[in-house]
Amino acid sequence: MPPENEKSKSAESVALSLGKGLAALTRDLEPVLKRMEELAEQARPFIESVQSLAAAAAPFVQAAVLSVKRYDAAESLMARGWVPNSTTPFDLVEKSGDDETALRDALLAHYEDNWHEVRGKLEASVLSRDIDREAKDVFREALDAHERKLYRCVVRLLFPEFERLFRQALFDEEIIRIRHDKMIKKLAGKGSGRDISDFIFGGIYDLTLFGYLTDGKEKLRTSSGHSNSSAPAYTPGLYADVNKKNFEHAKLNPIPTRHAVAHGLLDYSSAQNSLNAIFIADYVFSIISELSRKRADGET
């Protein structure tokens, strides 16, 4: 083994060589580091700009996320027998989870406890629309009937009014028999001159109502994702036909269809039936108003 002093000299030599190497590396890196500092300084305005844009965009991103959540919630609501509306308490919907009974009880209690506020909002919405006096009077009467718990009256009062207004807006009140598929095509189909933005008023959840309206005479659609036996078996379209094959399924769904109302096939006499009819009216009257505005502006 080498003596201790030789070991010491060897270690000093290694340390010296290491120090010289690091010093040389530092000298070599100095211009590189200086350039990196210069680049960082040059990039600072860009970084600050990106940070500023990100901060400004945050509310829009949050709004977009909320819109998607609301759309999903609206789709779920429709599949569970409720028409989404600007008055829908989506926080209660979220809290109820998949419990159909809890959802129904929570929504019915909410609308009963907050009826005057809800009524004021619905009435203001419809009164602001470009629809005729008769339609506004009919809507007020429907709200009065709901307030008095005359739920059957609400459904039977409002649905013929949809027919009258669509006939007026789309066919100049011609007294002819109009197939509903023809009416839907003229309302929203190819060549109608309208796009999806003409059917969105309260938020992206209106796409769910657009689907309900334009399902036309298709069969009632099977709902999915809700295993609870109390959930409606089918989600209807406004103009879906109710027949022997789907009658039992249609009975389970509290969302009225025009065919069942007009022909007295189902007894829509619950508070949920009534609220759904009112929410449908709010949406349909918004569409009629937009059609009237576009016609006045020469856009259609």
C-alpha positions in Angstrom: 0.0 0.0 0.0 1.3 3.5 -0.8 2.3 5.7 2.1 -0.2 8.2 3.5 1.7 11.2 2.0 1.5 9.6 -1.5 -2.2 9.1 -1.1 -2.6 12.7 0.0 -0.6 14.0 -3.0 -2.7 11.8 -5.4 -6.0 13.2 -3.9 -4.7 16.8 -4.2 -3.8 16.1 -7.8 -7.2 14.8 -8.6 -8.9 17.7 -6.9 -6.7 20.2 -8.7 -7.5 18.6 -12.1 -11.2 18.6 -11.2 -11.0 22.3 -10.2 -9.3 23.2 -13.4 -11.8 21.3 -15.4 -14.8 22.9 -13.7 -13.2 26.4 -14.2 -12.8 25.7 -17.9 -16.4 24.4 -18.1 -17.7 27.5 -16.4 -15.8 29.7 -18.8 -17.2 27.8 -21.7 -20.7 27.9 -20.4 -20.6 31.6 -19.5 -21.6 32.8 -23.0 -24.2 30.1 -23.2 -25.8 31.1 -19.9 -25.6 34.8 -20.8 -27.4 34.0 -24.1 -30.1 32.1 -22.2 -30.6 35.1 -19.9 -31.0 37.3 -23.0 -33.5 34.9 -24.5 -35.4 34.7 -21.3 -35.6 38.5 -21.1 -36.7 38.7 -24.7 -39.3 36.0 -24.1 -40.7 37.7 -20.9 -43.2 39.9 -22.8 -44.5 36.9 -24.7 -44.8 34.8 -21.5 -46.5 37.6 -19.7 -48.9 38.0 -22.7 -49.7 34.2 -22.6 -50.3 34.4 -18.8 -52.6 37.4 -19.3 -54.5 35.6 -22.1 -54.8 32.5 -20.0 -56.2 34.6 -17.1 -58.6 36.4 -19.4 -59.7 33.1 -21.0 -60.3 31.3 -17.7 -63.9 32.6 -17.3 -64.7 31.5 -20.9 -63.2 28.0 -20.3 -65.1 27.7 -17.1 -68.3 28.8 -18.8 -67.7 26.2 -21.6 -67.1 23.5 -19.0 -70.3 24.5 -17.2 -72.2 24.5 -20.5 -71.2 21.0 -21.3 -72.1 19.9 -17.8 -75.5 21.6 -18.2 -76.1 19.9 -21.5 -75.3 16.5 -20.0 -77.6 17.3 -17.0 -80.3 18.4 -19.4 -80.1 15.1 -21.4 -80.3 13.2 -18.2 -83.3 15.2 -17.0 -85.2 14.7 -20.3 -84.5 10.9 -20.0 -85.9 11.0 -16.5 -89.1 12.8 -17.4 -88.3 16.5 -16.9 -88.0 19.2 -19.5 -85.0 21.5 -18.8 -85.6 25.2 -18.5 -83.9 28.4 -17.4 -85.6 27.9 -14.0 -84.2 24.4 -13.5 -82.2 24.2 -10.2 -79.3 22.1 -11.6 -77.6 22.0 -8.2 -80.6 20.1 -6.8 -80.5 17.8 -9.9 -76.8 17.0 -9.2 -77.4 16.4 -5.5 -80.2 13.9 -6.2 -77.8 11.7 -8.2 -79.6 8.7 -9.8 -82.3 8.5 -7.2 -85.5 9.1 -9.3 -87.7 9.6 -6.3 -85.3 12.1 -4.7 -85.1 14.0 -7.9 -88.9 14.2 -8.4 -89.5 15.2 -4.8 -86.7 17.8 -4.8 -87.9 19.4 -8.0 -91.6 19.4 -7.1 -90.8 20.9 -3.7 -88.5 23.5 -5.3 -91.2 24.7 -7.7 -93.9 24.8 -5.1 -91.7 26.6 -2.5 -90.4 29.1 -5.1 -93.4 29.3 -7.4 -93.9 33.1 -7.3 -90.3 33.7 -8.3 -90.4 31.0 -10.9 -93.7 32.3 -12.3 -92.3 35.9 -12.5 -89.3 34.6 -14.5 -91.4 32.5 -16.9 -93.9 35.3 -17.4 -91.2 37.9 -18.1 -89.6 35.5 -20.6 -92.8 35.0 -22.6 -94.0 38.6 -22.4 -90.7 39.7 -23.9 -91.3 37.4 -26.9 -92.5 38.6 -30.3 -95.8 36.6 -30.2 -99.4 37.8 -30.3 -101.5 38.9 -27.4 -103.6 35.7 -27.5 -100.6 33.5 -26.9 -99.4 35.6 -24.0 -102.9 35.5 -22.5 -103.0 31.7 -22.9 -99.7 31.4 -21.1 -100.8 33.5 -18.2 -104.0 31.4 -17.9 -101.8 28.3 -17.9 -99.7 29.7 -15.1 -102.9 30.6 -13.2 -104.2 27.1 -13.6 -100.9 25.6 -12.4 -101.0 27.9 -9.4 -104.5 26.6 -8.6 -103.3 23.0 -9.1 -105.5 22.5 -12.1 -102.7 20.6 -13.8 -104.7 18.8 -16.5 -106.0 22.1 -17.7 -102.5 23.4 -18.3 -101.5 20.7 -20.7 -104.8 20.8 -22.6 -104.6 24.6 -22.8 -101.1 25.0 -24.1 -100.6 22.2 -26.7 -103.3 23.6 -29.1 -101.6 26.9 -28.8 -98.3 25.5 -30.1 -100.3 24.2 -33.1 -101.9 27.6 -33.8 -98.6 29.5 -33.5 -96.7 27.1 -35.7 -99.4 27.2 -38.3 -99.4 31.0 -38.2 -95.6 31.3 -38.4 -94.9 28.6 -41.0 -98.0 28.4 -43.1 -99.7 31.8 -42.8 -102.6 30.3 -40.9 -103.7 28.2 -43.8 -106.6 26.0 -42.7 -105.3 22.8 -44.2 -104.2 19.5 -42.8 -100.5 19.6 -42.3 -98.4 16.5 -41.7 -96.1 17.1 -38.7 -93.0 15.8 -40.6 -93.7 18.5 -43.2 -94.0 21.1 -40.5 -90.7 20.0 -38.8 -89.0 20.1 -42.2 -90.2 23.6 -42.8 -89.2 24.7 -39.3 -85.7 23.3 -39.1 -85.0 21.0 -42.1 -82.8 21.5 -45.1 -83.7 24.6 -47.1 -85.5 26.2 -44.1 -82.8 28.9 -44.0 -82.3 28.3 -40.3 -79.4 26.8 -38.3 -79.1 25.5 -34.8 -78.4 28.9 -33.3 -82.0 29.8 -34.1 -83.1 27.3 -31.5 -80.8 28.1 -28.6 -82.0 30.8 -26.2 -81.3 29.9 -22.6 -78.1 27.9 -23.0 -76.6 24.8 -24.7 -79.2 22.7 -22.8 -81.7 24.0 -25.4 -80.2 21.4 -27.8 -82.1 18.8 -25.7 -85.3 20.6 -26.3 -84.5 21.0 -30.0 -84.2 17.2 -30.2 -87.5 16.8 -28.4 -89.2 19.2 -30.8 -87.7 17.8 -34.0 -88.0 14.1 -33.3 -91.2 14.5 -35.2 -93.2 11.3 -35.7 -90.4 9.0 -34.9 -90.9 6.2 -32.4 -90.4 7.1 -28.7 -86.7 6.8 -28.1 -85.4 4.3 -25.6 -83.6 6.1 -22.7 -80.3 4.8 -21.4 -78.1 5.0 -18.3 -80.9 4.9 -15.8 -81.5 1.5 -14.3 -83.9 2.6 -11.7 -87.3 1.0 -12.5 -89.2 4.2 -11.7 -87.3 6.1 -14.5 -89.4 6.6 -17.7 -88.8 3.8 -20.2 -88.9 6.1 -23.2 -88.1 9.7 -24.0 -90.7 11.2 -26.4 -90.6 13.7 -29.2 -93.2 16.4 -29.3 -94.8 14.8 -32.3 -94.2 11.1 -31.5 -97.2 8.9 -32.1 -98.5 6.9 -29.1 -99.8 3.6 -30.2 -100.6 0.1 -28.9 -97.0 -1.0 -29.0 -95.6 1.9 -27.0 -98.6 2.9 -25.0 -97.5 1.3 -21.7 -94.1 2.8 -22.0 -95.5 6.3 -22.9 -97.7 6.1 -19.7 -94.5 6.1 -17.7 -93.2 9.3 -19.1 -94.4 12.6 -17.6 -93.4 14.6 -20.7 -96.5 15.1 -22.8 -96.7 14.4 -26.5 -99.0 16.3 -28.9 -100.6 13.1 -30.2 -101.5 11.8 -26.7 -102.8 15.2 -25.6 -104.9 15.9 -28.8 -106.5 12.5 -28.8 -107.0 12.1 -25.0 -104.8 9.0 -24.9 -103.1 9.8 -21.6 -104.3 11.7 -18.6 -101.6 14.3 -18.0 -102.9 15.6 -14.7 -99.8 15.7 -12.4 -97.8 18.8 -11.3 -94.9 17.3 -13.2 -97.0 17.1 -16.4 -98.1 20.7 -15.9 -94.6 22.0 -15.3 -93.2 20.2 -18.4 -96.0 21.7 -20.6 -95.2 25.2 -19.3 -91.4 24.7 -20.0 -92.2 23.4 -23.5 -94.4 26.5 -24.1 -91.6 28.8 -23.0 -89.3 27.2 -25.5 -91.8 27.0 -28.4 -92.8 30.6 -27.9 -89.1 31.6 -28.1 -88.8 29.8 -31.4 -92.0 31.5 -32.8 -90.6 34.8 -31.6 -87.3 34.3 -33.5 -89.2 33.2 -36.6 -91.3 36.4 -36.4 -88.2 38.6 -35.9 -86.4 37.1 -38.9 -89.5 37.4 -41.1 -89.8 41.1 -40.1 -86.1 41.6 -40.9 -86.5 39.9 -44.2 -84.1 37.1 -43.3 -86.6 34.3 -44.1 
